[in-house]
Amino acid sequence: MNIFLVIALAMLLIIILLRRHIPIGPAILAGGLLIWALVAPQFHYLVSAFTTTLTMQRTYDLILALYFVMCLEIELRTSGALDGMIRALQRLFASEKFTLAIMPAFLGLLPSLGGARFSAPIVEAASRNTDLTKEHKAAINFWFRHIFEFSSPIIPGMIMACSIAGVAFSDFIAHLCWLTLLAFALGWLVLIRPLDMPANSNVDVDPAERRQDIMNLVLSLSPVVINFLLVVFCDLNASTAMALVTFAMIPVLRMTSRVLNIKEVFTGACDWKMLMNVLCILYFIQILTDTNVLHTIVEDFKSSPLPVPVIIAAISFIIGILTGLSQGHVAIVMPIVAALSPGDLNLAGVAMAFGVAGQMLTPTHMCFIVRLLQDPQTDVYFRSHAADSLQHLYLVHLVTDLIYIKRPDLTVRPFLLGFIDFYFWAAFTSSGTKTNSLSLPFLSKPYTARTACCLL
């Protein structure tokens, strides 16, 4: 059977299972077992893949890194440092516009499932004196919470990507970190700058409260900054850096008179669901390796008339849309990147950038799903429709991806522009619109997709 037909069937199974609320790890592993059954149904492949998964150092580095990330989140949350940071930022910034953008971004530094629920009340409060639509508020909250997907060493997707693709954390973050600045700038231009908002009224803050605000900011942000420095400049792996930061925060929080239950920190982070997901994903990757499926895919890619980066970009983008999870596109595409060109920052960067674009442009994103508790079409906090919120983000991610592929070290820009041309057309063309033009709800006149790509 054709290998790409097998992959398509596996992807279909994964999507069906995800729609039935099966966790991402078992869903992906089920797809891997289907590939094994159709390509090489010998039991010894499953045994060897399982043994290799459990004996690889990468497995334990990844699990420990994610475990200590959760420990840090519990430390900051239960000690009150995180709540204190929110209050401090609200008082420090004079601009309501800046508060709208910076608060979700700061909270996005600490990964937590559905964390947009924490920043949603802040966005709502900062925009209370405006006529912003609920969809626009949801788009602002959603976009700025995820700008650190390209640069934070404690984002699970980034940890998994570096581990699987075989690239150093420091090199990969240095390669992609500028996209965080670009994402903030584009989000500001498209979502924030057009708003007509008054400045915050000056609030007199007691000097003691001001010192407490500064302390809360330092306590909340220093672990992320220190971890970033350890990974990028000291070249430590993610698990070692996170362990050092997590243990160092215990005496620091105690010295600042914070209440911290150490037992709760380390037992509360024992998330068996997370452990299961990681093991299932790594087992899936090893099944593809031991059955030579990855080798077959690599050879077919090399013989394809399309450049490999185009194929990687398209697959990452599609899988990002289908799964709505960074772990989804990373688990499926990064093993192919590692097999094609181990340690290739350009190829890994293409996979990451387009995968993130896909996961940010789909209502299956977990930050949408965990808030869809009452009405499957409605955001619980803002009462906004997911599709209407996402329409504000299409242009921002289009420009981000276009600028990324114009890097001088990427030599296949015309092909990638062709892919983005199709993406731009597909994202914005509404029913009844001519196929050579598109109508954007937030632009005053139609532009052809080709013209937009050429202008950028």
TAZI-V780279 format. One record per residue. N is the residue number from 1. SS is DSSP state (H for helix, E for strand, L for the rest). PSI is psi in degrees with one decimal (none if undefined). BURIAL is I if it has 9 or more other C-alpha atoms within 8 Angstrom, else O. Layout:
BEGIN
n->(N,N)
ss->(SS,SS)
psi->(PSI,PSI)
burial->(BURIAL,BURIAL)
END
This chain:
BEGIN
n->(1,2,3,4,5,6,7,8,9,10,11,12,13,14,15,16,17,18,19,20,21,22,23,24,25,26,27,28,29,30,31,32,33,34,35,36,37,38,39,40,41,42,43,44,45,46,47,48,49,50,51,52,53,54,55,56,57,58,59,60,61,62,63,64,65,66,67,68,69,70,71,72,73,74,75,76,77,78,79,80,81,82,83,84,85,86,87,88,89,90,91,92,93,94,95,96,97,98,99,100,101,102,103,104,105,106,107,108,109,110,111,112,113,114,115,116,117,118,119,120,121,122,123,124,125,126,127,128,129,130,131,132,133,134,135,136,137,138,139,140,141,142,143,144,145,146,147,148,149,150,151,152,153,154,155,156,157,158,159,160,161,162,163,164,165,166,167,168,169,170,171,172,173,174,175,176,177,178,179,180,181,182,183,184,185,186,187,188,189,190,191,192,193,194,195,196,197,198,199,200,201,202,203,204,205,206,207,208,209,210,211,212,213,214,215,216,217,218,219,220,221,222,223,224,225,226,227,228,229,230,231,232,233,234,235,236,237,238,239,240,241,242,243,244,245,246,247,248,249,250,251,252,253,254,255,256,257,258,259,260,261,262,263,264,265,266,267,268,269,270,271,272,273,274,275,276,277,278,279,280,281,282,283,284,285,286,287,288,289,290,291,292,293,294,295,296,297,298,299,300,301,302,303,304,305,306,307,308,309,310,311,312,313,314,315,316,317,318,319,320,321,322,323,324,325,326,327,328,329,330,331,332,333,334,335,336,337,338,339,340,341,342,343,344,345,346,347,348,349,350,351,352,353,354,355,356,357,358,359,360,361,362,363,364,365,366,367,368,369,370,371,372,373,374,375,376,377,378,379,380,381,382,383,384,385,386,387,388,389,390,391,392,393,394,395,396,397,398,399,400,401,402,403,404,405,406,407,408,409,410,411,412,413,414,415,416,417,418,419,420,421,422,423,424,425,426,427,428,429,430,431,432,433,434,435,436,437,438,439,440,441,442,443,444,445,446,447,448,449,450,451,452,453,454,455,456)
ss->(L,L,H,H,H,H,H,H,H,H,H,H,H,H,H,H,H,H,H,L,L,L,L,H,H,H,H,H,H,H,H,H,H,H,H,H,H,H,H,L,L,L,H,H,H,H,H,H,H,H,H,H,H,H,H,L,H,H,H,H,H,H,H,H,H,H,H,H,H,H,H,H,H,H,H,H,H,H,L,L,H,H,H,H,H,H,H,H,H,H,H,H,L,L,E,H,H,H,H,H,H,H,H,H,H,H,H,H,L,L,L,L,L,L,L,H,H,H,H,H,H,H,H,H,H,H,L,L,L,L,L,L,L,H,H,H,H,H,H,H,H,H,H,H,L,L,H,H,H,H,L,L,L,L,L,H,H,H,H,H,H,H,H,H,H,L,L,L,H,H,H,H,H,H,H,H,L,H,H,H,H,H,H,H,H,H,H,H,H,H,H,H,L,L,L,L,L,L,E,L,L,L,L,L,L,L,H,H,H,H,H,H,H,H,H,H,H,H,H,H,H,H,H,H,H,H,H,H,H,H,H,H,L,L,L,L,L,H,H,H,H,H,H,H,H,H,H,H,H,H,H,H,H,H,H,L,L,L,L,L,L,H,H,H,H,H,H,H,L,L,L,H,H,H,H,H,H,H,H,H,H,H,H,H,H,H,H,H,H,H,L,L,H,H,H,H,H,H,H,H,H,H,L,L,L,L,L,H,H,H,H,H,H,H,H,H,H,H,H,H,H,H,H,L,L,H,H,H,H,H,H,H,H,H,H,H,H,H,H,H,L,L,L,L,H,H,H,H,H,H,H,H,H,H,H,H,H,H,H,H,L,L,L,L,L,H,H,H,H,L,L,L,L,L,L,L,L,E,L,L,L,L,L,L,E,H,H,H,H,H,L,L,L,H,H,H,H,H,H,H,H,H,H,H,H,L,L,L,L,L,L,L,H,H,H,H,H,H,H,H,H,H,H,H,H,H,H,H,L,L,L,L,L,L,L,L,L,E,L,L,L,L,L,L,L,L,E,L,H,H,H,H,H,H,H,L)
psi->(141.3,133.0,-33.6,-27.6,-39.4,-45.6,-40.3,-42.2,-40.0,-42.3,-39.2,-42.8,-43.0,-45.2,-40.7,-44.5,-40.4,-38.7,-22.9,15.5,27.5,135.6,153.4,-39.8,-58.9,-33.7,-45.6,-39.8,-37.8,-39.5,-39.7,-39.5,-34.6,-41.8,-45.0,-43.8,-31.7,-24.8,-49.9,74.5,55.6,132.1,-29.8,-24.9,-41.6,-40.4,-47.7,-38.7,-40.7,-43.3,-43.5,-41.5,-42.4,-16.7,-5.2,138.8,-34.2,-37.5,-47.5,-31.8,-44.2,-45.6,-44.6,-38.2,-47.3,-35.3,-46.6,-26.7,-44.7,-36.3,-45.1,-42.7,-40.9,-41.1,-49.9,-35.5,-48.3,-23.2,-8.3,-1.1,-37.0,-45.9,-38.9,-37.0,-40.8,-46.5,-39.0,-44.6,-37.2,-32.9,-25.3,-36.3,129.3,-19.0,123.7,-33.9,-45.7,-37.2,-42.0,-39.8,-42.2,-31.2,-49.8,-34.6,-46.1,-44.6,-25.8,-15.9,-26.8,107.0,129.5,140.7,126.0,26.1,-14.1,-18.5,-28.9,-36.7,-16.7,-45.2,-31.4,-43.7,-41.0,-43.4,-40.1,-23.1,16.8,-26.1,20.3,170.5,29.5,139.3,157.3,-30.9,-38.3,-40.4,-44.7,-37.4,-42.1,-48.2,-45.7,-44.5,-54.4,-21.9,-19.4,13.5,-17.4,9.7,-24.3,-10.5,-10.1,126.9,0.1,11.1,126.1,-40.0,-39.6,-42.1,-46.2,-40.6,-47.9,-40.0,-43.9,-43.5,-12.3,30.6,148.9,140.5,-46.1,-43.5,-41.9,-41.6,-42.7,-32.1,-31.4,-9.9,-27.4,-21.8,-26.9,-45.9,-40.8,-43.8,-40.4,-45.1,-44.8,-39.4,-38.9,-46.0,-40.3,-40.4,-29.3,-47.7,-38.6,-8.8,141.8,100.3,141.2,158.6,154.1,142.7,140.2,129.7,124.7,126.4,131.2,140.9,-36.5,-40.9,-36.5,-43.5,-37.5,-38.0,-45.3,-41.6,-41.2,-39.7,-45.3,-45.4,-35.9,-36.9,-28.5,-37.6,-39.3,-43.9,-45.2,-41.8,-40.2,-45.3,-40.4,-38.9,-44.4,-45.4,-28.8,-6.5,35.5,151.9,165.8,-39.7,-41.6,-45.8,-45.2,-37.3,-45.8,-44.6,-43.3,-47.0,-35.4,-28.6,-22.2,-55.5,-31.4,-46.5,-37.2,-40.5,-22.5,20.6,35.7,141.1,121.1,121.7,101.3,-39.6,-41.4,-36.7,-49.6,-26.1,-34.3,-24.8,-4.2,81.7,103.0,-28.1,-42.8,-43.8,-44.9,-43.9,-45.4,-46.7,-40.2,-42.0,-44.4,-35.3,-40.9,-46.8,-41.9,-33.2,-44.7,-35.9,-49.3,-28.9,4.3,16.9,-42.3,-41.3,-41.8,-43.0,-43.0,-45.6,-39.5,-38.0,-42.9,-29.7,-2.5,145.3,-20.3,144.5,144.7,-44.1,-31.7,-44.2,-44.8,-44.1,-46.0,-45.2,-44.4,-44.0,-45.9,-45.1,-35.8,-41.1,-43.0,-38.0,-32.4,18.2,137.6,-36.2,-28.1,-57.6,-30.7,-45.4,-32.4,-38.5,-38.7,-34.8,-34.4,-41.7,-44.5,-36.8,-35.1,-48.8,85.7,132.4,11.4,107.1,-37.2,-48.2,-42.1,-37.0,-40.9,-46.7,-43.3,-46.3,-44.5,-29.3,-44.2,-39.7,-44.0,-45.0,-22.0,-10.9,30.9,140.7,-3.1,-0.3,138.6,-30.3,-22.7,-43.9,-45.5,-12.2,-3.4,68.1,-25.2,-52.5,122.3,-11.9,3.5,135.9,129.2,-39.0,-54.4,-9.6,42.7,148.8,134.7,-44.3,-39.9,-34.1,-39.3,-26.2,-24.8,-17.0,-14.1,-49.2,-39.9,-45.8,-30.8,-49.7,-40.2,-47.8,-37.1,-43.9,-37.9,-45.7,-4.4,9.5,141.1,-20.1,2.8,121.4,9.4,34.3,-42.8,-38.5,-41.6,-34.7,-35.9,-41.1,-45.7,-33.5,-46.3,-42.3,-45.4,-45.7,-46.3,-35.4,-35.2,-18.8,122.3,166.4,137.3,-4.8,140.0,147.0,-15.0,8.6,168.1,150.5,115.3,130.7,-19.9,12.5,151.7,-17.2,158.3,148.1,143.5,151.0,-41.0,-42.6,-44.4,-43.0,-41.0,-39.2,-35.4,none)
burial->(O,O,I,O,O,I,I,O,O,I,I,O,I,I,I,O,I,I,O,O,O,I,O,I,I,I,I,I,I,I,I,I,I,I,I,I,O,I,I,O,O,O,O,O,I,I,O,I,I,I,O,I,I,O,O,O,O,O,I,O,I,I,I,I,I,I,I,I,I,I,I,I,I,I,I,I,I,I,I,I,I,I,O,I,I,I,I,I,I,O,O,O,I,I,I,I,I,I,I,I,I,I,I,I,I,I,I,I,I,I,I,O,O,I,I,I,I,O,I,I,I,I,I,I,O,I,I,O,O,O,O,O,O,I,I,I,I,I,I,I,I,I,I,I,I,I,I,I,I,I,I,I,I,I,I,I,I,I,I,I,I,I,I,I,I,I,I,I,I,I,I,I,I,I,I,I,I,O,I,I,I,I,I,I,O,I,I,I,I,I,I,I,O,O,O,O,O,O,O,O,O,O,O,O,O,O,O,O,O,I,O,O,I,I,O,I,I,O,I,I,O,O,I,I,O,I,I,I,I,I,I,I,O,O,I,I,I,I,I,I,I,I,I,O,I,I,O,O,I,I,O,O,I,I,O,O,O,I,O,I,O,O,O,O,I,I,O,I,I,O,O,O,O,O,I,I,I,I,I,I,I,I,I,I,I,I,I,I,I,I,I,O,I,I,I,I,I,I,O,O,I,O,O,O,O,O,I,I,I,I,I,I,I,I,I,I,I,I,I,I,I,I,I,I,I,I,I,I,I,I,I,I,I,I,I,I,I,I,I,O,O,I,I,I,I,O,I,I,I,I,I,I,I,I,I,I,I,I,I,I,I,I,I,I,I,I,I,I,I,I,I,I,O,O,O,O,O,I,I,I,O,I,O,I,I,I,O,I,I,I,O,I,I,I,O,I,I,I,I,I,I,I,I,I,I,O,O,O,O,I,O,I,I,O,I,I,I,O,I,I,I,I,O,I,I,O,O,I,I,O,O,O,I,O,O,O,I,I,I,I,O,O,O,O,O,I,I,I,I,O,O,I,I,O,O,O)
END
